Amino acid sequence: MSTPFDNLKKNKEYLICVDSDGCAMDTMDIKHIRCFGPCMVDEWSLGAWKDEILKRWNDINLYTMTRGINRFKGLAMALNEIDKKYTKIDGVLDLVNWADNANELSNRSVEEEYNKTGIEVFKKALSWSKAVNESINALPQSEKLPFVGVKEGLKAAHSVANVAIVSSANKDAVEEEWKFYNLLDDVDVLLCQDAGSKAHCISELLKKGYDKDKVLMIGDAPGDRDAAKKNGVYYYPILVKHEKESWANAHIAFEKLINGEYAEYGIKKEQEFLDNLKG
């Protein structure tokens, strides 16, 4: 049985992985504020507490150390809080346990869990996730833009390394957005929500034969950093609210990687990342 990882043919010594939403594409805010949160409010009939719940959804997914969390993990966290603070959410602990332990967090896997258990919360989570995808697809393409410097950064990356998109977002949405702006020209493989966690994706890519000190993950969220750390590869942050500058300086990261000088530079960039997100 083929997997998404089969699409990468290793033909370079180095590998650069790139996240999509909030990293390459300026899409995180609009998707969460206009799609993810409101669809949760609708699916669970939470209108009585809409403003407070949407603010908390955005805190979880955009502005704190859980920024960039997988959609189902974010949903489980939010619903667990809602269950405690506002109204009972049937099956919420089942959802939390699944989100904490499942090997794959996607529409397919949540549907499988519902079929296996018959627990209603998984059916509702699938309904919510599909509604989110439809809502995102309905957003005008003109509002889903790459950050300034991304195209140039990808071209520079691809000149020295294989390039993999490693994203927890919906594959169809990522593919459509990147294709629209001709960004896939410098990408060797597309790995999204259906391929598994970011850590799993990097782990599978390493099996292609890359040395860990020749692999770099580019991302904007703690989950990107953690996925890199878990696999012993380097991390380059795209700083929230400083994305243009981060992409303009990405060539320095690539040079450090190729010259075997990234370790010390990476420590400095990670501290900048932590300081920026806290602020």
C-alpha positions in Angstrom: 0.0 0.0 0.0 1.4 3.4 -1.0 1.8 6.3 1.4 2.2 10.0 0.8 5.9 9.6 1.7 6.4 7.5 -1.4 6.1 10.7 -3.4 9.4 12.0 -2.2 12.4 10.8 -4.2 15.5 11.8 -2.3 17.9 13.4 -4.8 19.6 16.0 -2.5 21.7 15.7 0.7 19.6 18.2 2.6 15.9 18.4 3.5 13.9 21.5 4.4 10.4 21.0 5.8 8.0 23.9 5.7 4.7 24.4 7.5 1.8 26.1 5.6 -0.8 28.0 7.7 0.8 30.9 9.6 4.2 30.1 8.2 4.2 30.2 4.4 0.6 31.3 4.1 -1.0 34.2 5.9 -4.1 32.2 6.6 -4.2 31.2 10.2 -6.0 34.3 11.6 -8.7 34.3 9.0 -9.4 30.6 9.1 -9.7 30.5 12.9 -11.6 33.7 13.4 -14.1 33.1 10.5 -14.2 29.4 10.2 -13.0 27.1 13.0 -14.4 28.9 16.0 -17.8 29.9 14.5 -18.3 26.3 13.1 -17.7 24.9 16.6 -20.2 27.4 18.1 -22.8 26.3 15.5 -22.2 22.5 15.8 -22.5 22.5 19.6 -25.1 25.2 19.8 -22.9 27.5 22.0 -24.4 30.8 20.9 -25.3 31.9 24.4 -21.6 32.2 25.2 -20.4 32.9 21.7 -18.1 36.0 22.3 -16.2 34.4 25.3 -15.9 31.1 23.6 -14.6 32.5 20.3 -12.0 34.6 22.2 -10.8 31.6 24.0 -10.7 29.5 20.8 -8.4 32.2 19.2 -6.2 32.3 22.4 -5.7 28.5 22.1 -5.1 28.4 18.4 -3.4 31.7 17.6 -1.9 33.6 20.5 -0.4 31.3 23.0 2.0 28.4 23.2 -0.6 26.0 21.7 -0.6 28.1 18.5 -0.8 25.8 15.5 -2.2 22.8 17.4 -3.9 20.1 15.4 -7.6 21.0 14.8 -8.9 18.0 16.7 -6.6 18.6 19.6 -7.7 22.3 19.7 -11.3 21.2 19.6 -10.9 18.7 22.4 -9.1 21.3 24.5 -11.8 24.0 23.9 -14.7 21.6 24.4 -13.2 20.3 27.6 -13.0 23.9 29.0 -16.6 24.6 27.7 -17.8 21.5 29.5 -16.4 22.8 32.8 -17.3 26.4 32.4 -20.4 26.8 30.3 -22.4 23.7 29.4 -22.1 19.9 29.4 -20.5 18.4 26.3 -21.5 14.8 26.0 -18.5 12.5 25.3 -15.9 15.2 25.7 -13.5 13.0 27.7 -13.7 10.4 25.0 -12.7 13.0 22.5 -9.8 14.3 24.7 -8.5 10.8 25.2 -8.7 10.1 21.4 -7.0 13.4 20.5 -4.2 12.7 23.0 -3.5 9.1 21.9 -4.5 8.6 18.3 -1.7 8.0 15.7 -3.6 10.1 13.2 -5.9 13.1 13.7 -7.9 13.6 10.6 -11.4 13.4 9.2 -10.7 9.8 8.2 -9.5 8.8 11.6 -12.3 10.5 13.5 -14.8 8.9 11.3 -13.2 5.5 11.9 -13.4 6.2 15.7 -17.1 6.9 15.4 -17.8 3.8 13.4 -15.9 1.8 15.9 -17.4 3.2 19.1 -20.7 4.8 18.1 -19.9 7.7 20.5 -21.8 10.8 19.2 -19.0 13.3 19.9 -16.9 11.8 17.1 -19.7 12.1 14.7 -20.1 15.8 15.7 -16.4 16.3 15.5 -16.4 15.0 11.9 -19.4 17.2 11.0 -17.6 20.2 12.5 -14.4 19.5 10.6 -16.2 19.1 7.3 -18.1 22.4 8.0 -14.7 24.1 8.7 -13.3 22.8 5.4 -16.4 24.1 3.5 -16.1 27.4 5.2 -12.4 27.7 4.4 -13.1 26.8 0.8 -15.7 29.5 0.6 -13.1 32.2 1.6 -12.1 34.4 -1.3 -8.7 33.3 -2.7 -7.7 36.9 -2.5 -7.8 36.7 1.3 -5.5 33.6 1.4 -2.1 35.0 0.5 1.5 33.8 1.0 3.6 36.0 3.2 6.0 38.3 1.4 9.2 36.5 0.6 7.9 33.0 0.6 8.2 32.3 -3.1 11.8 33.5 -3.0 12.6 31.6 0.2 11.2 28.3 -1.3 13.3 28.8 -4.4 16.4 29.3 -2.3 15.6 26.3 -0.2 15.0 24.1 -3.2 18.2 25.1 -4.8 20.1 23.3 -2.0 17.6 20.8 -0.5 14.6 18.6 -1.1 11.6 20.6 0.2 8.6 19.0 2.0 5.4 20.8 3.1 4.7 19.4 6.6 1.4 20.8 7.7 -1.4 19.7 10.1 -4.0 21.5 7.8 -6.4 19.9 5.4 -4.5 18.6 2.3 -7.0 19.8 -0.3 -6.9 23.4 1.1 -3.1 23.5 1.3 -2.7 22.1 -2.2 -5.2 24.6 -3.7 -3.6 27.6 -1.9 0.0 26.7 -2.9 -0.9 25.8 -6.5 -2.8 29.1 -6.9 0.4 31.0 -6.2 2.7 28.6 -8.1 4.5 27.7 -4.8 4.4 23.9 -5.5 7.1 24.4 -8.2 9.7 24.3 -5.5 8.1 21.5 -3.4 9.0 17.8 -3.6 6.3 16.3 -1.4 3.1 17.5 0.2 2.4 16.0 3.7 -0.7 17.2 5.5 -3.2 16.2 8.2 -3.9 12.8 6.5 -0.2 11.8 6.6 0.0 12.0 10.4 1.5 14.3 13.0 4.3 16.6 12.0 6.7 14.6 14.2 5.6 11.4 12.4 6.0 13.0 9.0 9.6 14.1 9.8 10.4 10.7 11.2 9.2 9.0 8.1 11.1 11.5 5.9 14.3 10.7 7.8 13.9 7.1 6.8 14.8 8.3 3.2 18.4 8.5 4.4 18.9 12.2 5.4 21.4 12.9 8.2 19.6 14.6 11.1 22.0 17.5 11.0 21.1 18.2 7.4 17.4 18.6 8.0 15.6 21.9 8.9 12.0 22.5 9.9 10.5 25.9 9.2 7.5 26.8 11.2 5.6 29.4 13.2 4.3 27.5 16.1 5.5 25.5 19.2 4.3 22.3 17.5 6.7 22.8 14.6 9.6 23.3 17.0 8.5 20.3 19.1 8.3 18.1 16.0 11.8 19.1 15.0 13.2 18.5 18.5 11.5 15.1 18.8 13.4 14.0 15.7 16.6 15.7 16.5 16.6 18.1 13.5 17.0 21.8 13.3 14.2 24.5 13.6 13.9 27.9 12.0 11.1 30.0 13.2 8.8 32.3 11.2 8.0 34.9 13.9 4.4 35.9 14.4 3.9 39.6 13.2 7.5 39.5 11.8 6.9 37.0 9.0 8.3 39.2 6.2 11.6 39.7 8.0 11.8 36.0 8.9 11.5 35.0 5.3 13.9 37.7 4.1 16.5 36.2 6.5 15.8 32.5 5.7 18.7 32.4 3.3 21.0 32.8 6.3 19.5 29.7 7.9 20.0 27.8 4.7 23.7 28.9 4.5 24.2 27.9 8.1 22.7 24.5 7.5 24.8 23.8 4.4 28.0 25.0 6.1 27.4 22.8 9.2 27.0 25.9 11.4 23.3 25.8 12.3 23.4 24.5 15.9 24.5 27.7 17.6 22.4 29.9 15.3 19.4 27.7 15.9 19.6 28.2 19.7 19.5 32.0 19.1 16.6 31.8 16.7 14.6 29.5 19.1 15.0 32.1 21.9 13.8 34.8 19.6 10.8 32.6 18.8 9.9 32.0 22.4 10.3 35.7 23.4 8.2 36.8 20.4 5.3 34.4 21.1 5.2 35.3 24.8 5.0 38.9 23.8 
